[in-house]
Amino acid sequence: MKNLYDVMQLLKRYGTVIYTADYSADLGLIEEEIKELYRLQFITAKEYATAMLILRHKKSEYDKK
């Protein structure tokens, strides 16, 4: 995974599509879904860490605007 698109594709692989027209809310929902997938052991620790890093980076970029 290298970007937000890749994180969304990971969610899509498990049947989850998130789009609310509110970018900040989308990032929060994506983060919750990633946490849940990790908790249920659907994704590896590496996938979880990478996804969370990407999401936190995107949140900080968005907050700076």
C-alpha positions in Angstrom: 0.0 0.0 0.0 1.3 3.4 -1.0 -1.7 5.7 -0.9 -5.3 6.2 0.2 -6.6 4.6 -3.0 -4.7 1.4 -2.0 -6.3 1.5 1.5 -9.7 1.9 0.0 -9.0 -1.1 -2.3 -8.1 -3.1 0.8 -11.5 -2.3 2.3 -13.2 -3.0 -1.0 -11.7 -6.5 -1.0 -13.7 -7.2 2.2 -16.9 -5.6 0.8 -16.7 -2.2 2.3 -17.0 1.0 0.3 -17.0 4.4 2.1 -18.1 7.6 0.6 -20.1 10.3 2.5 -19.0 13.4 0.5 -17.3 14.6 3.7 -13.5 13.8 3.3 -12.8 14.1 7.1 -15.7 11.8 8.0 -14.6 9.3 5.3 -11.1 9.2 6.8 -12.5 8.5 10.2 -14.8 5.7 8.9 -12.0 4.2 7.0 -9.8 4.2 10.1 -12.6 2.4 12.1 -13.0 -0.2 9.4 -9.3 -0.9 9.3 -9.2 -1.3 13.1 -12.1 -3.7 12.9 -10.5 -5.8 10.2 -7.3 -6.0 12.2 -9.2 -6.9 15.4 -10.9 -9.7 13.6 -7.5 -10.8 12.1 -8.6 -10.3 8.5 -5.5 -8.2 7.8 -1.9 -8.6 9.0 -0.1 -6.3 11.4 1.9 -4.9 8.5 -1.2 -4.0 6.5 -2.7 -2.4 9.6 0.3 -0.3 10.4 0.8 0.8 6.8 -2.9 1.7 6.4 -3.0 3.6 9.7 0.2 5.5 8.7 -1.4 6.5 5.4 -4.6 7.6 7.1 -2.8 9.7 9.7 -0.8 11.4 7.0 -3.9 12.2 5.0 -5.7 13.5 8.1 -2.7 15.8 8.9 -2.6 17.1 5.3 -6.4 17.8 5.4 -6.2 19.5 8.8 -3.4 21.9 7.5 -5.7 23.2 4.7 
